[in-house]
């Protein structure tokens, strides 16, 4: 469960296939601002994505810890983006312990009904080289894929308004040319599952607190396959991965030189060779962290995570319980 020390009481968890996803510290976290606002703390985590498995997002507020200003008018809006597309604004007010985002809501004029489609991970498919136009489109989609972001904004309770349908339709299964993915550790994007009928959502128009200029906290979850997490050195390599490394190349059947590898891969190979020379058994480096509790935050580097800084009007938010 991700938390931000600067804004205590706000917690965000991603559930994969109904279980809390194991979170891994982002070793590449920089001090750069999000949208140029240095006053907004940011926490980023990696999680594992699995082919065709549904996921949901839970946002929870501890009323005893979070500093509500005015019990009657002070609210929080959780702005949820997936693959850099907004799918929902979920409002939380004092007394609400948690809200769950399970999918995208839409309205059908034909049936006069509201529907929800759950979110799920879809593996990116590698295809032969494509036209330059298609390759550029693929590059843009790949650039946006693999990110779940939840930004919290302080709001005031407004008036009831007409529910809104979101335009997010998911990407389906992305078919991407191999050269587009070169040096990019991207394995999945988000698509939508089977449609289910829901009751009409309740929406309110909530103006921003006048003294605020943007979000007060941002949570980011980068999702990748286990293989990509290992390749990017987010988690230790499993025994199977080490076996593949010993028996032959994993990327292609052709000879690989050191120029074909990233610096992280070069350092990893050098360390593995030094371990062999020093007589250290390979099985001592098996992924022991995989046996920890599902909701535990694992810091592979054994260092404290560093928050990054992010940017801070009336918006329409959903009050409906999923």
C-alpha positions as semicolon CSV with decimal commas, in nm:
position;residue;x (nm);y (nm);z (nm)
1;X;0,000;0,000;0,000
2;X;0,157;0,326;-0,114
3;X;0,161;0,624;0,124
4;X;0,316;0,971;0,118
5;X;0,470;1,099;0,440
6;X;0,408;1,464;0,347
7;X;0,030;1,398;0,322
8;X;-0,045;1,138;0,591
9;X;-0,371;0,947;0,593
10;X;-0,401;0,888;0,216
11;X;-0,335;0,532;0,099
12;X;-0,359;0,379;-0,248
13;X;-0,348;0,011;-0,341
14;X;-0,374;-0,170;-0,674
15;X;-0,544;-0,509;-0,666
16;X;-0,452;-0,761;-0,936
17;X;-0,691;-1,052;-0,977
18;X;-0,848;-0,959;-0,643
19;X;-0,521;-0,956;-0,445
20;X;-0,313;-0,657;-0,334
21;X;-0,026;-0,622;-0,578
22;X;0,326;-0,647;-0,437
23;X;0,488;-0,305;-0,471
24;X;0,851;-0,240;-0,556
25;X;1,043;0,081;-0,494
26;X;1,121;0,279;-0,809
27;X;1,504;0,289;-0,822
28;X;1,490;0,533;-1,114
29;X;1,281;0,794;-0,932
30;X;1,414;1,141;-1,005
31;X;1,360;1,473;-0,836
32;X;1,185;1,620;-1,140
33;X;0,849;1,790;-1,093
34;X;0,522;1,670;-1,238
35;X;0,373;1,947;-1,450
36;X;0,620;2,190;-1,300
37;X;0,472;2,214;-0,948
38;X;0,742;2,152;-0,687
39;X;0,488;2,166;-0,402
40;X;0,315;1,834;-0,480
41;X;0,476;1,519;-0,334
42;X;0,483;1,210;-0,555
43;X;0,542;0,844;-0,480
44;X;0,609;0,586;-0,753
45;X;0,602;0,208;-0,734
46;X;0,639;-0,083;-0,974
47;X;0,389;-0,370;-0,981
48;X;0,368;-0,688;-1,185
49;X;0,111;-0,714;-1,466
50;X;-0,029;-1,047;-1,587
51;X;-0,184;-1,124;-1,926
52;X;-0,564;-1,074;-1,941
53;X;-0,599;-1,033;-1,563
54;X;-0,832;-0,767;-1,424
55;X;-0,714;-0,502;-1,179
56;X;-0,877;-0,239;-0,960
57;X;-0,761;0,059;-0,753
58;X;-0,853;0,129;-0,390
59;X;-0,811;0,473;-0,236
60;X;-0,847;0,498;0,140
61;X;-0,850;0,792;0,381
62;X;-0,774;0,763;0,752
63;X;-0,993;1,031;0,910
64;X;-0,782;1,031;1,228
65;X;-0,462;1,101;1,035
66;X;-0,560;1,310;0,733
67;X;-0,608;1,680;0,809
68;X;-0,964;1,756;0,701
69;X;-1,019;2,132;0,715
70;X;-1,396;2,156;0,726
71;X;-1,604;1,844;0,786
72;X;-1,905;1,987;0,602
73;X;-1,736;2,120;0,290
74;X;-1,390;1,963;0,263
75;X;-1,368;1,674;0,014
76;X;-1,097;1,493;-0,180
77;X;-1,124;1,400;-0,546
78;X;-0,913;1,107;-0,666
79;X;-0,836;1,169;-1,034
80;X;-0,755;0,832;-1,189
81;X;-0,554;0,812;-1,513
82;X;-0,462;0,488;-1,689
83;X;-0,210;0,496;-1,973
84;X;-0,231;0,878;-1,951
85;X;-0,607;0,881;-2,012
86;X;-0,847;0,995;-1,740
87;X;-1,103;0,726;-1,655
88;X;-1,266;0,863;-1,341
89;X;-1,284;1,131;-1,072
90;X;-1,391;0,965;-0,749
91;X;-1,490;1,191;-0,459
92;X;-1,416;1,105;-0,097
93;X;-1,558;1,295;0,198
94;X;-1,507;1,263;0,574
95;X;-1,639;0,932;0,702
96;X;-1,565;0,743;0,379
97;X;-1,299;0,488;0,466
98;X;-1,227;0,368;0,111
99;X;-1,346;0,389;-0,247
100;X;-1,275;0,131;-0,516
101;X;-1,226;0,200;-0,887
102;X;-1,305;-0,116;-1,081
103;X;-1,356;0,009;-1,433
104;X;-1,495;0,263;-1,677
105;X;-1,859;0,372;-1,668
106;X;-2,056;0,459;-1,982
107;X;-2,415;0,528;-2,084
108;X;-2,601;0,373;-2,379
109;X;-2,881;0,580;-2,530
110;X;-3,005;0,275;-2,715
111;X;-3,075;0,071;-2,405
112;X;-3,111;0,369;-2,169
113;X;-2,876;0,196;-1,926
114;X;-2,542;0,253;-1,756
115;X;-2,259;0,005;-1,794
116;X;-1,922;-0,066;-1,642
117;X;-1,628;-0,236;-1,812
118;X;-1,351;-0,365;-1,583
119;X;-0,986;-0,277;-1,636
120;X;-0,745;-0,551;-1,736
121;X;-0,387;-0,594;-1,850
122;X;-0,331;-0,680;-2,217
123;X;0,002;-0,810;-2,339
124;X;0,166;-0,614;-2,619
125;X;0,209;-0,826;-2,931
126;X;0,529;-0,807;-3,138
127;X;0,478;-0,799;-3,517
128;X;0,691;-0,749;-3,828
129;X;0,803;-0,401;-3,924
130;X;0,517;-0,173;-4,024
131;X;0,472;0,144;-4,226
132;X;0,638;0,461;-4,093
133;X;0,295;0,609;-4,012
134;X;0,190;0,302;-3,814
135;X;0,528;0,290;-3,640
136;X;0,486;0,651;-3,524
137;X;0,139;0,569;-3,391
138;X;0,277;0,265;-3,212
139;X;0,555;0,472;-3,059
140;X;0,303;0,717;-2,912
141;X;0,088;0,438;-2,767
142;X;0,388;0,259;-2,619
143;X;0,509;0,586;-2,467
144;X;0,178;0,622;-2,281
145;X;0,132;0,257;-2,182
146;X;0,217;0,098;-1,849
147;X;0,117;0,373;-1,604
148;X;-0,161;0,401;-1,345
149;X;-0,172;0,743;-1,180
150;X;-0,395;0,874;-0,900
151;X;-0,383;1,245;-0,819
152;X;-0,566;1,385;-0,515
153;X;-0,725;1,729;-0,529
154;X;-0,903;1,914;-0,249
155;X;-1,262;2,005;-0,340
156;X;-1,572;2,162;-0,191
157;X;-1,911;1,989;-0,207
158;X;-2,113;2,123;-0,498
159;X;-2,447;2,057;-0,662
160;X;-2,576;1,736;-0,811
161;X;-2,522;1,721;-1,187
162;X;-2,567;1,495;-1,489
163;X;-2,343;1,184;-1,485
164;X;-2,069;1,180;-1,747
165;X;-1,949;0,894;-1,967
166;X;-1,573;0,859;-2,003
167;X;-1,419;0,823;-2,347
168;X;-1,154;0,571;-2,238
169;X;-1,202;0,259;-2,448
170;X;-0,876;0,084;-2,373
171;X;-0,616;-0,004;-2,630
172;X;-0,707;-0,367;-2,676
173;X;-0,407;-0,578;-2,769
174;X;-0,138;-0,348;-2,904
175;X;0,047;-0,483;-3,205
176;X;0,384;-0,313;-3,211
177;X;0,686;-0,349;-3,439
178;X;0,990;-0,494;-3,262
179;X;1,205;-0,190;-3,337
180;X;0,947;0,029;-3,160
181;X;1,007;-0,161;-2,837
182;X;1,386;-0,152;-2,868
183;X;1,537;-0,061;-2,532
184;X;1,186;-0,010;-2,387
185;X;1,084;-0,244;-2,106
186;X;0,712;-0,231;-2,184
187;X;0,501;-0,547;-2,179
188;X;0,136;-0,450;-2,128
189;X;-0,125;-0,183;-2,186
190;X;-0,476;-0,158;-2,040
191;X;-0,791;-0,278;-2,213
192;X;-1,149;-0,329;-2,096
193;X;-1,326;-0,651;-1,997
194;X;-1,682;-0,774;-2,030
195;X;-1,964;-0,520;-1,991
196;X;-2,194;-0,531;-1,688
197;X;-2,508;-0,328;-1,618
198;X;-2,492;-0,088;-1,321
199;X;-2,727;0,162;-1,160
200;X;-2,705;0,526;-1,263
201;X;-2,405;0,696;-1,100
202;X;-2,449;0,995;-0,869
203;X;-2,235;1,290;-0,973
204;X;-2,170;1,628;-0,815
205;X;-2,003;1,938;-0,953
206;X;-1,724;2,007;-0,704
207;X;-1,530;2,336;-0,717
208;X;-1,165;2,341;-0,617
209;X;-1,071;2,498;-0,285
210;X;-0,974;2,858;-0,382
211;X;-0,632;2,847;-0,218
212;X;-0,526;2,535;-0,411
213;X;-0,369;2,532;-0,756
214;X;-0,352;2,161;-0,828
215;X;-0,314;1,818;-0,666
216;X;-0,182;1,776;-0,313
217;X;-0,043;1,426;-0,372
218;X;0,022;1,194;-0,669
219;X;0,059;0,815;-0,664
220;X;0,209;0,640;-0,967
221;X;0,216;0,266;-1,038
222;X;0,422;0,143;-1,333
223;X;0,302;-0,201;-1,438
224;X;0,521;-0,450;-1,624
225;X;0,556;-0,826;-1,667
226;X;0,786;-1,014;-1,431
227;X;1,034;-1,058;-1,716
228;X;1,049;-0,683;-1,776
229;X;1,087;-0,615;-1,403
230;X;1,384;-0,852;-1,398
231;X;1,537;-0,705;-1,714
232;X;1,513;-0,355;-1,569
233;X;1,662;-0,479;-1,239
234;X;1,353;-0,382;-1,039
235;X;1,343;-0,733;-0,889
236;X;1,615;-1,001;-0,870
237;X;1,637;-1,248;-1,155
238;X;1,463;-1,579;-1,091
239;X;1,642;-1,912;-1,121
240;X;1,469;-1,977;-1,455
241;X;1,599;-1,648;-1,594
242;X;1,954;-1,731;-1,486
243;X;1,925;-2,073;-1,648
244;X;1,822;-1,913;-1,978
245;X;2,119;-1,679;-1,953
246;X;2,357;-1,976;-1,916
247;X;2,209;-2,190;-2,195
248;X;2,182;-1,921;-2,461
249;X;2,076;-1,569;-2,558
250;X;1,726;-1,468;-2,451
251;X;1,664;-1,191;-2,704
252;X;1,768;-1,351;-3,030
253;X;1,965;-1,640;-3,174
254;X;2,235;-1,406;-3,304
255;X;2,559;-1,313;-3,131
256;X;2,528;-1,027;-2,882
257;X;2,815;-0,792;-2,811
258;X;2,851;-0,562;-2,513
259;X;2,740;-0,275;-2,740
260;X;2,397;-0,439;-2,766
261;X;2,337;-0,425;-2,390
262;X;2,225;-0,150;-2,160
263;X;2,454;-0,034;-1,880
264;X;2,229;-0,208;-1,626
265;X;2,265;-0,537;-1,816
266;X;2,643;-0,496;-1,842
267;X;2,671;-0,438;-1,466
268;X;2,448;-0,735;-1,390
269;X;2,649;-0,970;-1,612
270;X;2,975;-0,845;-1,462
271;X;2,847;-0,908;-1,109
272;X;2,726;-1,256;-1,201
273;X;3,067;-1,341;-1,346
274;X;3,244;-1,210;-1,036
275;X;3,015;-1,421;-0,820
276;X;3,108;-1,729;-1,022
277;X;3,479;-1,651;-0,986
278;X;3,434;-1,607;-0,611
279;X;3,251;-1,938;-0,585
280;X;2,917;-1,790;-0,483
281;X;2,629;-2,024;-0,564
282;X;2,374;-1,884;-0,805
283;X;2,081;-2,010;-0,601
284;X;2,170;-1,770;-0,321
285;X;2,034;-1,494;-0,541
286;X;1,696;-1,646;-0,611
287;X;1,402;-1,408;-0,581
288;X;1,340;-1,446;-0,209
289;X;1,127;-1,132;-0,209
290;X;0,851;-1,314;-0,399
291;X;0,753;-1,497;-0,077
292;X;0,676;-1,180;0,117
293;X;0,327;-1,060;0,195
294;X;0,132;-0,935;-0,106
295;X;0,084;-0,582;0,031
296;X;0,444;-0,533;0,141
297;X;0,654;-0,258;-0,015
298;X;0,985;-0,409;-0,115
299;X;1,293;-0,188;-0,147
300;X;1,541;-0,385;-0,358
301;X;1,809;-0,121;-0,307
302;X;1,758;-0,115;0,072
303;X;1,724;0,262;0,057
304;X;1,441;0,485;0,168
305;X;1,211;0,588;-0,115
306;X;1,226;0,949;-0,222
307;X;0,911;1,142;-0,306
308;X;0,913;1,344;-0,622
309;X;0,759;1,672;-0,662
310;X;0,415;1,717;-0,915
311;X;0,127;2,035;-1,075
312;X;-0,178;2,160;-0,887
313;X;-1,223;2,508;-1,122
314;X;-1,494;2,313;-1,084
315;X;-1,503;1,947;-1,186
316;X;-1,760;1,671;-1,194
317;X;-1,692;1,377;-0,968
318;X;-1,856;1,040;-0,909
319;X;-2,006;0,969;-0,566
320;X;-2,130;0,620;-0,650
321;X;-2,001;0,318;-0,462
322;X;-1,869;0,045;-0,694
